[in-house]
Amino acid sequence: MLGYLARRLADLIDILPVDPAAIDLATAADHVARLSYDIKRATAWMNTALNSAIPVLLPQREAIEQLTDAMIPMADAQQARTRALAHVAHGYRAAAIPGVGPSHLRADESTSRIIAADFYSRARGHLDEATAELRRDPRPAPRISPPPAAPASAPRTGPRR
């Protein structure tokens, strides 16, 4: 599961637009939906593992921990991409809904795309962080060292009583 999700996030990073002119409403909505789907699948996998009657073994626990660590940057990326989508969609909203007042930041479509591109770059950083978390080696199991050996009784050098 972790390797698959890491590959999906890496693929998503590769297709995120860098140029503000390449950002459009349909692709922005598709990117948000795709990450939502990946988050939903990962959450369902964790839920199934934790709620099954079969005990969760150590490797699976480590995978769940790794996935939960990766979910934080994934959620941050989703928030950044949703905000990018909001900036791209504002032009469509203004045209469709009468009475939407122009904003000094959103009046120009190119300005909205530049802001959206900034949010995309933030999302890219968060997705890089999540991918690195998913690809890290699991923490090694703690080694419990044997208790120190009791000191051997030293030969007595004094007189015996």
Secondary structure, 3 states (H helix, E strand, C coil): CHHHHHHHHHHHHHHCCCCHHHCCHHHHHHHHHHHHHHHHHHHHHHHHHHHCCCCCCHHHHHHHHHHHHHHHHHHHHHHHHHHHHHHHHHHHHHHHCCCCCCCCCCCCHHHHHHHHHHHHHHHHHHHHHHHHHHHCCCCCCCCCCCCCCCCCCCCCCCCCC
